[in-house]
């Protein structure tokens, strides 16, 4: 598959920058990537047992289906999900 022809794989569906000042952000997200060391707050997802307070190192990503994301410290980017 040519990644350039698949905009979702190329990361071109955009995302939402989230830090503690943004509060809880709702949407349809497919990936959360830490831009710096971060601690997640409340997260609603399809991942069973994902705890609030999960620590992520800078550059780490977790994939799933997320409908709300909050960050207790640090910052992340929640990438939008493309519905087909």
PDB file of N, CA, C and O in Angstrom:
ATOM      1  N   UNK A   1       0.851  -1.184   0.000  1.00  0.00           N
ATOM      2  CA  UNK A   1       0.000   0.000   0.000  1.00  0.00           C
ATOM      3  C   UNK A   1       0.888   1.235   0.000  1.00  0.00           C
ATOM      4  O   UNK A   1       1.858   1.317   0.754  1.00  0.00           O
ATOM      5  N   UNK A   2       0.554   2.173  -0.833  1.00  0.00           N
ATOM      6  CA  UNK A   2       1.271   3.430  -0.906  1.00  0.00           C
ATOM      7  C   UNK A   2       0.760   4.346   0.206  1.00  0.00           C
ATOM      8  O   UNK A   2      -0.368   4.837   0.142  1.00  0.00           O
ATOM      9  N   UNK A   3       1.593   4.574   1.224  1.00  0.00           N
ATOM     10  CA  UNK A   3       1.170   5.386   2.366  1.00  0.00           C
ATOM     11  C   UNK A   3       0.802   6.795   1.937  1.00  0.00           C
ATOM     12  O   UNK A   3      -0.106   7.397   2.511  1.00  0.00           O
ATOM     13  N   UNK A   4       1.484   7.325   0.948  1.00  0.00           N
ATOM     14  CA  UNK A   4       1.175   8.673   0.466  1.00  0.00           C
ATOM     15  C   UNK A   4      -0.240   8.799  -0.078  1.00  0.00           C
ATOM     16  O   UNK A   4      -0.836   9.874  -0.027  1.00  0.00           O
ATOM     17  N   UNK A   5      -0.781   7.690  -0.604  1.00  0.00           N
ATOM     18  CA  UNK A   5      -2.132   7.747  -1.150  1.00  0.00           C
ATOM     19  C   UNK A   5      -3.189   7.500  -0.078  1.00  0.00           C
ATOM     20  O   UNK A   5      -4.376   7.711  -0.325  1.00  0.00           O
ATOM     21  N   UNK A   6      -2.781   7.062   1.089  1.00  0.00           N
ATOM     22  CA  UNK A   6      -3.728   6.809   2.173  1.00  0.00           C
ATOM     23  C   UNK A   6      -3.569   7.923   3.201  1.00  0.00           C
ATOM     24  O   UNK A   6      -2.659   7.869   4.028  1.00  0.00           O
ATOM     25  N   UNK A   7      -4.424   8.915   3.166  1.00  0.00           N
ATOM     26  CA  UNK A   7      -4.275  10.096   4.006  1.00  0.00           C
ATOM     27  C   UNK A   7      -4.357   9.756   5.489  1.00  0.00           C
ATOM     28  O   UNK A   7      -3.720  10.419   6.308  1.00  0.00           O
ATOM     29  N   UNK A   8      -5.124   8.741   5.846  1.00  0.00           N
ATOM     30  CA  UNK A   8      -5.223   8.370   7.256  1.00  0.00           C
ATOM     31  C   UNK A   8      -3.870   7.868   7.759  1.00  0.00           C
ATOM     32  O   UNK A   8      -3.429   8.264   8.838  1.00  0.00           O
ATOM     33  N   UNK A   9      -3.207   7.003   6.989  1.00  0.00           N
ATOM     34  CA  UNK A   9      -1.909   6.498   7.406  1.00  0.00           C
ATOM     35  C   UNK A   9      -0.849   7.590   7.390  1.00  0.00           C
ATOM     36  O   UNK A   9       0.126   7.517   8.137  1.00  0.00           O
ATOM     37  N   UNK A  10      -1.029   8.593   6.551  1.00  0.00           N
ATOM     38  CA  UNK A  10      -0.076   9.691   6.496  1.00  0.00           C
ATOM     39  C   UNK A  10      -0.310  10.702   7.624  1.00  0.00           C
ATOM     40  O   UNK A  10       0.438  11.672   7.744  1.00  0.00           O
ATOM     41  N   UNK A  11      -1.338  10.484   8.449  1.00  0.00           N
ATOM     42  CA  UNK A  11      -1.600  11.366   9.572  1.00  0.00           C
ATOM     43  C   UNK A  11      -2.211  12.690   9.188  1.00  0.00           C
ATOM     44  O   UNK A  11      -2.066  13.669   9.920  1.00  0.00           O
ATOM     45  N   UNK A  12      -2.890  12.747   8.058  1.00  0.00           N
ATOM     46  CA  UNK A  12      -3.397  14.021   7.566  1.00  0.00           C
ATOM     47  C   UNK A  12      -4.849  14.295   7.934  1.00  0.00           C
ATOM     48  O   UNK A  12      -5.456  15.214   7.384  1.00  0.00           O
ATOM     49  N   UNK A  13      -5.407  13.533   8.834  1.00  0.00           N
ATOM     50  CA  UNK A  13      -6.767  13.818   9.284  1.00  0.00           C
ATOM     51  C   UNK A  13      -6.748  14.764  10.475  1.00  0.00           C
ATOM     52  O   UNK A  13      -7.798  15.078  11.037  1.00  0.00           O
ATOM     53  N   UNK A  14      -5.576  15.215  10.857  1.00  0.00           N
ATOM     54  CA  UNK A  14      -5.460  16.205  11.916  1.00  0.00           C
ATOM     55  C   UNK A  14      -5.574  15.599  13.292  1.00  0.00           C
ATOM     56  O   UNK A  14      -5.657  14.381  13.450  1.00  0.00           O
ATOM     57  N   UNK A  15      -5.579  16.444  14.263  1.00  0.00           N
ATOM     58  CA  UNK A  15      -5.648  15.998  15.636  1.00  0.00           C
ATOM     59  C   UNK A  15      -5.927  17.167  16.553  1.00  0.00           C
ATOM     60  O   UNK A  15      -6.129  18.297  16.107  1.00  0.00           O
ATOM     61  N   UNK A  16      -5.934  16.879  17.830  1.00  0.00           N
ATOM     62  CA  UNK A  16      -6.239  17.891  18.846  1.00  0.00           C
ATOM     63  C   UNK A  16      -5.107  17.897  19.860  1.00  0.00           C
ATOM     64  O   UNK A  16      -4.815  16.872  20.475  1.00  0.00           O
ATOM     65  N   UNK A  17      -4.469  19.049  20.036  1.00  0.00           N
ATOM     66  CA  UNK A  17      -3.444  19.211  21.064  1.00  0.00           C
ATOM     67  C   UNK A  17      -4.167  19.336  22.400  1.00  0.00           C
ATOM     68  O   UNK A  17      -5.086  20.143  22.540  1.00  0.00           O
ATOM     69  N   UNK A  18      -3.754  18.542  23.377  1.00  0.00           N
ATOM     70  CA  UNK A  18      -4.426  18.532  24.678  1.00  0.00           C
ATOM     71  C   UNK A  18      -3.381  18.679  25.772  1.00  0.00           C
ATOM     72  O   UNK A  18      -2.393  17.945  25.806  1.00  0.00           O
ATOM     73  N   UNK A  19      -3.608  19.631  26.665  1.00  0.00           N
ATOM     74  CA  UNK A  19      -2.792  19.774  27.871  1.00  0.00           C
ATOM     75  C   UNK A  19      -3.757  20.014  29.034  1.00  0.00           C
ATOM     76  O   UNK A  19      -4.966  20.076  28.810  1.00  0.00           O
ATOM     77  N   UNK A  20      -3.266  20.149  30.261  1.00  0.00           N
ATOM     78  CA  UNK A  20      -4.187  20.306  31.388  1.00  0.00           C
ATOM     79  C   UNK A  20      -5.145  21.494  31.267  1.00  0.00           C
ATOM     80  O   UNK A  20      -6.249  21.449  31.809  1.00  0.00           O
ATOM     81  N   UNK A  21      -4.739  22.550  30.567  1.00  0.00           N
ATOM     82  CA  UNK A  21      -5.601  23.735  30.454  1.00  0.00           C
ATOM     83  C   UNK A  21      -6.798  23.522  29.530  1.00  0.00           C
ATOM     84  O   UNK A  21      -7.769  24.274  29.609  1.00  0.00           O
ATOM     85  N   UNK A  22      -6.752  22.517  28.658  1.00  0.00           N
ATOM     86  CA  UNK A  22      -7.863  22.287  27.732  1.00  0.00           C
ATOM     87  C   UNK A  22      -9.006  21.491  28.360  1.00  0.00           C
ATOM     88  O   UNK A  22     -10.094  21.421  27.788  1.00  0.00           O
ATOM     89  N   UNK A  23      -8.775  20.896  29.520  1.00  0.00           N
ATOM     90  CA  UNK A  23      -9.820  20.099  30.158  1.00  0.00           C
ATOM     91  C   UNK A  23     -10.072  18.814  29.392  1.00  0.00           C
ATOM     92  O   UNK A  23      -9.178  18.311  28.712  1.00  0.00           O
ATOM     93  N   UNK A  24     -11.275  18.280  29.493  1.00  0.00           N
ATOM     94  CA  UNK A  24     -11.629  17.047  28.792  1.00  0.00           C
ATOM     95  C   UNK A  24     -12.059  17.376  27.363  1.00  0.00           C
ATOM     96  O   UNK A  24     -12.939  18.208  27.143  1.00  0.00           O
ATOM     97  N   UNK A  25     -11.431  16.718  26.409  1.00  0.00           N
ATOM     98  CA  UNK A  25     -11.727  16.927  24.995  1.00  0.00           C
ATOM     99  C   UNK A  25     -12.482  15.708  24.484  1.00  0.00           C
ATOM    100  O   UNK A  25     -12.053  14.573  24.696  1.00  0.00           O
ATOM    101  N   UNK A  26     -13.603  15.941  23.811  1.00  0.00           N
ATOM    102  CA  UNK A  26     -14.379  14.829  23.257  1.00  0.00           C
ATOM    103  C   UNK A  26     -14.246  14.812  21.745  1.00  0.00           C
ATOM    104  O   UNK A  26     -14.014  15.846  21.118  1.00  0.00           O
ATOM    105  N   UNK A  27     -14.395  13.641  21.175  1.00  0.00           N
ATOM    106  CA  UNK A  27     -14.307  13.485  19.731  1.00  0.00           C
ATOM    107  C   UNK A  27     -14.198  12.021  19.395  1.00  0.00           C
ATOM    108  O   UNK A  27     -14.549  11.162  20.203  1.00  0.00           O
ATOM    109  N   UNK A  28     -13.720  11.738  18.222  1.00  0.00           N
ATOM    110  CA  UNK A  28     -13.463  10.370  17.778  1.00  0.00           C
ATOM    111  C   UNK A  28     -11.994  10.294  17.416  1.00  0.00           C
ATOM    112  O   UNK A  28     -11.586  10.745  16.346  1.00  0.00           O
ATOM    113  N   UNK A  29     -11.203   9.724  18.307  1.00  0.00           N
ATOM    114  CA  UNK A  29      -9.760   9.688  18.121  1.00  0.00           C
ATOM    115  C   UNK A  29      -9.278   8.256  17.969  1.00  0.00           C
ATOM    116  O   UNK A  29      -9.875   7.334  18.525  1.00  0.00           O
ATOM    117  N   UNK A  30      -8.189   8.064  17.211  1.00  0.00           N
ATOM    118  CA  UNK A  30      -7.654   6.731  16.974  1.00  0.00           C
ATOM    119  C   UNK A  30      -6.285   6.528  17.618  1.00  0.00           C
ATOM    120  O   UNK A  30      -5.818   5.395  17.730  1.00  0.00           O
ATOM    121  N   UNK A  31      -5.644   7.605  18.039  1.00  0.00           N
ATOM    122  CA  UNK A  31      -4.306   7.499  18.614  1.00  0.00           C
ATOM    123  C   UNK A  31      -4.084   8.655  19.576  1.00  0.00           C
ATOM    124  O   UNK A  31      -4.540   9.775  19.341  1.00  0.00           O
ATOM    125  N   UNK A  32      -3.381   8.369  20.654  1.00  0.00           N
ATOM    126  CA  UNK A  32      -2.924   9.412  21.567  1.00  0.00           C
ATOM    127  C   UNK A  32      -1.406   9.327  21.580  1.00  0.00           C
ATOM    128  O   UNK A  32      -0.835   8.279  21.880  1.00  0.00           O
ATOM    129  N   UNK A  33      -0.760  10.437  21.253  1.00  0.00           N
ATOM    130  CA  UNK A  33       0.701  10.479  21.225  1.00  0.00           C
ATOM    131  C   UNK A  33       1.187  11.569  22.174  1.00  0.00           C
ATOM    132  O   UNK A  33       0.752  12.717  22.091  1.00  0.00           O
ATOM    133  N   UNK A  34       2.089  11.200  23.070  1.00  0.00           N
ATOM    134  CA  UNK A  34       2.631  12.160  24.037  1.00  0.00           C
ATOM    135  C   UNK A  34       3.682  13.032  23.363  1.00  0.00           C
ATOM    136  O   UNK A  34       4.602  12.515  22.728  1.00  0.00           O
ATOM    137  N   UNK A  35       3.554  14.352  23.495  1.00  0.00           N
ATOM    138  CA  UNK A  35       4.553  15.265  22.953  1.00  0.00           C
ATOM    139  C   UNK A  35       5.619  15.586  23.994  1.00  0.00           C
ATOM    140  O   UNK A  35       6.683  16.110  23.663  1.00  0.00           O
ATOM    141  N   UNK A  36       5.332  15.270  25.248  1.00  0.00           N
ATOM    142  CA  UNK A  36       6.280  15.371  26.352  1.00  0.00           C
ATOM    143  C   UNK A  36       5.826  14.383  27.413  1.00  0.00           C
ATOM    144  O   UNK A  36       4.728  13.835  27.311  1.00  0.00           O
ATOM    145  N   UNK A  37       6.640  14.146  28.423  1.00  0.00           N
ATOM    146  CA  UNK A  37       6.224  13.224  29.486  1.00  0.00           C
ATOM    147  C   UNK A  37       4.861  13.677  30.001  1.00  0.00           C
ATOM    148  O   UNK A  37       4.690  14.838  30.373  1.00  0.00           O
ATOM    149  N   UNK A  38       3.894  12.764  30.024  1.00  0.00           N
ATOM    150  CA  UNK A  38       2.506  13.127  30.316  1.00  0.00           C
ATOM    151  C   UNK A  38       1.845  12.103  31.226  1.00  0.00           C
ATOM    152  O   UNK A  38       2.190  10.922  31.224  1.00  0.00           O
ATOM    153  N   UNK A  39       0.895  12.586  31.994  1.00  0.00           N
ATOM    154  CA  UNK A  39       0.050  11.716  32.797  1.00  0.00           C
ATOM    155  C   UNK A  39      -1.383  11.936  32.331  1.00  0.00           C
ATOM    156  O   UNK A  39      -1.897  13.053  32.378  1.00  0.00           O
ATOM    157  N   UNK A  40      -2.024  10.856  31.881  1.00  0.00           N
ATOM    158  CA  UNK A  40      -3.402  10.967  31.414  1.00  0.00           C
ATOM    159  C   UNK A  40      -4.350  11.128  32.589  1.00  0.00           C
ATOM    160  O   UNK A  40      -4.141  10.556  33.659  1.00  0.00           O
ATOM    161  N   UNK A  41      -5.388  11.907  32.376  1.00  0.00           N
ATOM    162  CA  UNK A  41      -6.481  12.001  33.332  1.00  0.00           C
ATOM    163  C   UNK A  41      -7.535  10.985  32.928  1.00  0.00           C
ATOM    164  O   UNK A  41      -7.193   9.865  32.550  1.00  0.00           O
ATOM    165  N   UNK A  42      -8.787  11.347  32.999  1.00  0.00           N
ATOM    166  CA  UNK A  42      -9.873  10.450  32.615  1.00  0.00           C
ATOM    167  C   UNK A  42      -9.885  10.281  31.096  1.00  0.00           C
ATOM    168  O   UNK A  42      -9.837  11.259  30.349  1.00  0.00           O
ATOM    169  N   UNK A  43      -9.950   9.034  30.657  1.00  0.00           N
ATOM    170  CA  UNK A  43      -9.972   8.712  29.239  1.00  0.00           C
ATOM    171  C   UNK A  43     -11.090   7.698  28.996  1.00  0.00           C
ATOM    172  O   UNK A  43     -11.168   6.683  29.689  1.00  0.00           O
ATOM    173  N   UNK A  44     -11.950   7.966  28.022  1.00  0.00           N
ATOM    174  CA  UNK A  44     -12.980   7.000  27.643  1.00  0.00           C
ATOM    175  C   UNK A  44     -12.538   6.335  26.343  1.00  0.00           C
ATOM    176  O   UNK A  44     -12.331   7.009  25.334  1.00  0.00           O
ATOM    177  N   UNK A  45     -12.392   5.004  26.372  1.00  0.00           N
ATOM    178  CA  UNK A  45     -11.917   4.294  25.193  1.00  0.00           C
ATOM    179  C   UNK A  45     -12.452   2.864  25.172  1.00  0.00           C
ATOM    180  O   UNK A  45     -13.164   2.426  26.076  1.00  0.00           O
ATOM    181  N   UNK A  46     -12.082   2.157  24.110  1.00  0.00           N
ATOM    182  CA  UNK A  46     -12.447   0.752  24.013  1.00  0.00           C
ATOM    183  C   UNK A  46     -11.372  -0.151  24.606  1.00  0.00           C
ATOM    184  O   UNK A  46     -11.444  -1.370  24.450  1.00  0.00           O
ATOM    185  N   UNK A  47     -10.386   0.415  25.276  1.00  0.00           N
ATOM    186  CA  UNK A  47      -9.322  -0.365  25.896  1.00  0.00           C
ATOM    187  C   UNK A  47      -9.751  -0.735  27.309  1.00  0.00           C
ATOM    188  O   UNK A  47      -9.956   0.136  28.155  1.00  0.00           O
ATOM    189  N   UNK A  48      -9.881  -2.016  27.553  1.00  0.00           N
ATOM    190  CA  UNK A  48     -10.314  -2.501  28.856  1.00  0.00           C
ATOM    191  C   UNK A  48      -9.218  -2.276  29.891  1.00  0.00           C
ATOM    192  O   UNK A  48      -8.071  -2.672  29.684  1.00  0.00           O
ATOM    193  N   UNK A  49      -9.572  -1.641  31.003  1.00  0.00           N
ATOM    194  CA  UNK A  49      -8.643  -1.460  32.117  1.00  0.00           C
ATOM    195  C   UNK A  49      -7.632  -0.349  31.961  1.00  0.00           C
ATOM    196  O   UNK A  49      -6.667  -0.297  32.723  1.00  0.00           O
ATOM    197  N   UNK A  50      -7.815   0.548  30.999  1.00  0.00           N
ATOM    198  CA  UNK A  50      -6.891   1.671  30.837  1.00  0.00           C
ATOM    199  C   UNK A  50      -7.068   2.603  32.035  1.00  0.00           C
ATOM    200  O   UNK A  50      -8.121   3.222  32.184  1.00  0.00           O
ATOM    201  N   UNK A  51      -6.050   2.708  32.889  1.00  0.00           N
ATOM    202  CA  UNK A  51      -6.233   3.479  34.118  1.00  0.00           C
ATOM    203  C   UNK A  51      -6.051   4.982  33.924  1.00  0.00           C
ATOM    204  O   UNK A  51      -5.245   5.416  33.100  1.00  0.00           O
ATOM    205  N   UNK A  52      -6.799   5.767  34.681  1.00  0.00           N
ATOM    206  CA  UNK A  52      -6.505   7.197  34.774  1.00  0.00           C
ATOM    207  C   UNK A  52      -5.169   7.277  35.506  1.00  0.00           C
ATOM    208  O   UNK A  52      -4.892   6.455  36.381  1.00  0.00           O
ATOM    209  N   UNK A  53      -4.361   8.235  35.165  1.00  0.00           N
ATOM    210  CA  UNK A  53      -3.053   8.356  35.801  1.00  0.00           C
ATOM    211  C   UNK A  53      -1.965   7.591  35.078  1.00  0.00           C
ATOM    212  O   UNK A  53      -0.849   7.478  35.584  1.00  0.00           O
ATOM    213  N   UNK A  54      -2.274   7.057  33.889  1.00  0.00           N
ATOM    214  CA  UNK A  54      -1.279   6.343  33.096  1.00  0.00           C
ATOM    215  C   UNK A  54      -0.191   7.326  32.678  1.00  0.00           C
ATOM    216  O   UNK A  54      -0.495   8.399  32.157  1.00  0.00           O
ATOM    217  N   UNK A  55       1.068   6.971  32.899  1.00  0.00           N
ATOM    218  CA  UNK A  55       2.191   7.823  32.522  1.00  0.00           C
ATOM    219  C   UNK A  55       2.692   7.428  31.141  1.00  0.00           C
ATOM    220  O   UNK A  55       2.904   6.249  30.856  1.00  0.00           O
ATOM    221  N   UNK A  56       2.878   8.428  30.288  1.00  0.00           N
ATOM    222  CA  UNK A  56       3.410   8.202  28.940  1.00  0.00           C
ATOM    223  C   UNK A  56       4.705   8.994  28.793  1.00  0.00           C
ATOM    224  O   UNK A  56       4.784  10.148  29.215  1.00  0.00           O
ATOM    225  N   UNK A  57       5.713   8.375  28.196  1.00  0.00           N
ATOM    226  CA  UNK A  57       6.954   9.094  27.912  1.00  0.00           C
ATOM    227  C   UNK A  57       6.793   9.837  26.590  1.00  0.00           C
ATOM    228  O   UNK A  57       5.955   9.477  25.764  1.00  0.00           O
ATOM    229  N   UNK A  58       7.593  10.864  26.401  1.00  0.00           N
ATOM    230  CA  UNK A  58       7.522  11.650  25.161  1.00  0.00           C
ATOM    231  C   UNK A  58       7.721  10.753  23.953  1.00  0.00           C
ATOM    232  O   UNK A  58       8.648   9.943  23.920  1.00  0.00           O
ATOM    233  N   UNK A  59       6.854  10.896  22.962  1.00  0.00           N
ATOM    234  CA  UNK A  59       6.945  10.113  21.741  1.00  0.00           C
ATOM    235  C   UNK A  59       6.155   8.817  21.770  1.00  0.00           C
ATOM    236  O   UNK A  59       5.969   8.192  20.726  1.00  0.00           O
ATOM    237  N   UNK A  60       5.688   8.399  22.932  1.00  0.00           N
ATOM    238  CA  UNK A  60       4.917   7.154  23.033  1.00  0.00           C
ATOM    239  C   UNK A  60       3.513   7.359  22.478  1.00  0.00           C
ATOM    240  O   UNK A  60       2.943   8.445  22.585  1.00  0.00           O
ATOM    241  N   UNK A  61       2.967   6.308  21.886  1.00  0.00           N
ATOM    242  CA  UNK A  61       1.608   6.353  21.350  1.00  0.00           C
ATOM    243  C   UNK A  61       0.816   5.162  21.872  1.00  0.00           C
ATOM    244  O   UNK A  61       1.367   4.085  22.099  1.00  0.00           O
ATOM    245  N   UNK A  62      -0.483   5.371  22.058  1.00  0.00           N
ATOM    246  CA  UNK A  62      -1.387   4.263  22.331  1.00  0.00           C
ATOM    247  C   UNK A  62      -2.534   4.374  21.337  1.00  0.00           C
ATOM    248  O   UNK A  62      -3.062   5.458  21.090  1.00  0.00           O
ATOM    249  N   UNK A  63      -2.901   3.244  20.781  1.00  0.00           N
ATOM    250  CA  UNK A  63      -3.917   3.194  19.731  1.00  0.00           C
ATOM    251  C   UNK A  63      -5.192   2.576  20.276  1.00  0.00           C
ATOM    252  O   UNK A  63      -5.146   1.726  21.164  1.00  0.00           O
ATOM    253  N   UNK A  64      -6.307   2.994  19.756  1.00  0.00           N
ATOM    254  CA  UNK A  64      -7.599   2.469  20.155  1.00  0.00           C
ATOM    255  C   UNK A  64      -8.679   3.378  19.603  1.00  0.00           C
ATOM    256  O   UNK A  64      -8.454   4.122  18.648  1.00  0.00           O
ATOM    257  N   UNK A  65      -9.844   3.311  20.208  1.00  0.00           N
ATOM    258  CA  UNK A  65     -10.945   4.205  19.863  1.00  0.00           C
ATOM    259  C   UNK A  65     -11.227   5.031  21.114  1.00  0.00           C
ATOM    260  O   UNK A  65     -11.653   4.489  22.134  1.00  0.00           O
ATOM    261  N   UNK A  66     -10.994   6.327  21.039  1.00  0.00           N
ATOM    262  CA  UNK A  66     -11.142   7.227  22.181  1.00  0.00           C
ATOM    263  C   UNK A  66     -12.262   8.223  21.913  1.00  0.00           C
ATOM    264  O   UNK A  66     -12.332   8.813  20.835  1.00  0.00           O
ATOM    265  N   UNK A  67     -13.134   8.407  22.896  1.00  0.00           N
ATOM    266  CA  UNK A  67     -14.208   9.387  22.740  1.00  0.00           C
ATOM    267  C   UNK A  67     -14.019  10.584  23.651  1.00  0.00           C
ATOM    268  O   UNK A  67     -14.646  11.621  23.433  1.00  0.00           O
ATOM    269  N   UNK A  68     -13.172  10.473  24.669  1.00  0.00           N
ATOM    270  CA  UNK A  68     -12.815  11.636  25.481  1.00  0.00           C
ATOM    271  C   UNK A  68     -11.431  11.425  26.085  1.00  0.00           C
ATOM    272  O   UNK A  68     -11.051  10.312  26.450  1.00  0.00           O
ATOM    273  N   UNK A  69     -10.690  12.527  26.176  1.00  0.00           N
ATOM    274  CA  UNK A  69      -9.315  12.483  26.667  1.00  0.00           C
ATOM    275  C   UNK A  69      -9.077  13.693  27.556  1.00  0.00           C
ATOM    276  O   UNK A  69      -9.447  14.813  27.202  1.00  0.00           O
ATOM    277  N   UNK A  70      -8.459  13.467  28.706  1.00  0.00           N
ATOM    278  CA  UNK A  70      -8.019  14.552  29.588  1.00  0.00           C
ATOM    279  C   UNK A  70      -6.577  14.261  29.997  1.00  0.00           C
ATOM    280  O   UNK A  70      -6.176  13.102  30.103  1.00  0.00           O
ATOM    281  N   UNK A  71      -5.808  15.314  30.226  1.00  0.00           N
ATOM    282  CA  UNK A  71      -4.408  15.181  30.606  1.00  0.00           C
ATOM    283  C   UNK A  71      -4.200  15.857  31.954  1.00  0.00           C
ATOM    284  O   UNK A  71      -4.567  17.018  32.136  1.00  0.00           O
ATOM    285  N   UNK A  72      -3.610  15.127  32.901  1.00  0.00           N
ATOM    286  CA  UNK A  72      -3.326  15.692  34.230  1.00  0.00           C
ATOM    287  C   UNK A  72      -2.048  16.527  34.210  1.00  0.00           C
ATOM    288  O   UNK A  72      -1.964  17.552  34.887  1.00  0.00           O
ATOM    289  N   UNK A  73      -1.047  16.088  33.431  1.00  0.00           N
ATOM    290  CA  UNK A  73       0.179  16.873  33.268  1.00  0.00           C
ATOM    291  C   UNK A  73       0.817  16.512  31.939  1.00  0.00           C
ATOM    292  O   UNK A  73       0.571  15.437  31.391  1.00  0.00           O
ATOM    293  N   UNK A  74       1.639  17.419  31.424  1.00  0.00           N
ATOM    294  CA  UNK A  74       2.258  17.202  30.126  1.00  0.00           C
ATOM    295  C   UNK A  74       1.316  17.594  29.003  1.00  0.00           C
ATOM    296  O   UNK A  74       0.408  18.401  29.198  1.00  0.00           O
ATOM    297  N   UNK A  75       1.537  17.015  27.817  1.00  0.00           N
ATOM    298  CA  UNK A  75       0.673  17.303  26.676  1.00  0.00           C
ATOM    299  C   UNK A  75       0.694  16.126  25.707  1.00  0.00           C
ATOM    300  O   UNK A  75       1.681  15.397  25.601  1.00  0.00           O
ATOM    301  N   UNK A  76      -0.410  15.966  25.014  1.00  0.00           N
ATOM    302  CA  UNK A  76      -0.549  14.902  24.021  1.00  0.00           C
ATOM    303  C   UNK A  76      -1.252  15.452  22.788  1.00  0.00           C
ATOM    304  O   UNK A  76      -1.837  16.534  22.822  1.00  0.00           O
ATOM    305  N   UNK A  77      -1.188  14.702  21.713  1.00  0.00           N
ATOM    306  CA  UNK A  77      -2.000  14.979  20.540  1.00  0.00           C
ATOM    307  C   UNK A  77      -2.900  13.769  20.347  1.00  0.00           C
ATOM    308  O   UNK A  77      -2.426  12.635  20.268  1.00  0.00           O
ATOM    309  N   UNK A  78      -4.202  14.019  20.271  1.00  0.00           N
ATOM    310  CA  UNK A  78      -5.171  12.955  19.986  1.00  0.00           C
ATOM    311  C   UNK A  78      -5.509  13.078  18.507  1.00  0.00           C
ATOM    312  O   UNK A  78      -6.067  14.083  18.067  1.00  0.00           O
ATOM    313  N   UNK A  79      -5.165  12.044  17.745  1.00  0.00           N
ATOM    314  CA  UNK A  79      -5.370  12.085  16.297  1.00  0.00           C
ATOM    315  C   UNK A  79      -6.780  11.655  15.939  1.00  0.00           C
ATOM    316  O   UNK A  79      -7.308  10.679  16.472  1.00  0.00           O
ATOM    317  N   UNK A  80      -7.379  12.410  15.019  1.00  0.00           N
ATOM    318  CA  UNK A  80      -8.749  12.162  14.597  1.00  0.00           C
ATOM    319  C   UNK A  80      -8.874  10.821  13.883  1.00  0.00           C
ATOM    320  O   UNK A  80      -7.950  10.341  13.226  1.00  0.00           O
ATOM    321  N   UNK A  81     -10.038  10.253  14.039  1.00  0.00           N
ATOM    322  CA  UNK A  81     -10.350   8.981  13.402  1.00  0.00           C
ATOM    323  C   UNK A  81     -11.115   9.265  12.122  1.00  0.00           C
ATOM    324  O   UNK A  81     -12.006  10.114  12.095  1.00  0.00           O
ATOM    325  N   UNK A  82     -10.766   8.558  11.077  1.00  0.00           N
ATOM    326  CA  UNK A  82     -11.497   8.684   9.820  1.00  0.00           C
ATOM    327  C   UNK A  82     -12.564   7.609   9.784  1.00  0.00           C
ATOM    328  O   UNK A  82     -12.258   6.418   9.833  1.00  0.00           O
ATOM    329  N   UNK A  83     -13.816   8.029   9.699  1.00  0.00           N
ATOM    330  CA  UNK A  83     -14.904   7.062   9.603  1.00  0.00           C
ATOM    331  C   UNK A  83     -15.118   6.745   8.142  1.00  0.00           C
ATOM    332  O   UNK A  83     -15.288   7.653   7.329  1.00  0.00           O
ATOM    333  N   UNK A  84     -15.113   5.469   7.795  1.00  0.00           N
ATOM    334  CA  UNK A  84     -15.251   5.055   6.404  1.00  0.00           C
ATOM    335  C   UNK A  84     -16.634   4.532   6.154  1.00  0.00           C
ATOM    336  O   UNK A  84     -16.949   4.131   5.033  1.00  0.00           O
TER     337      UNK A  84
END
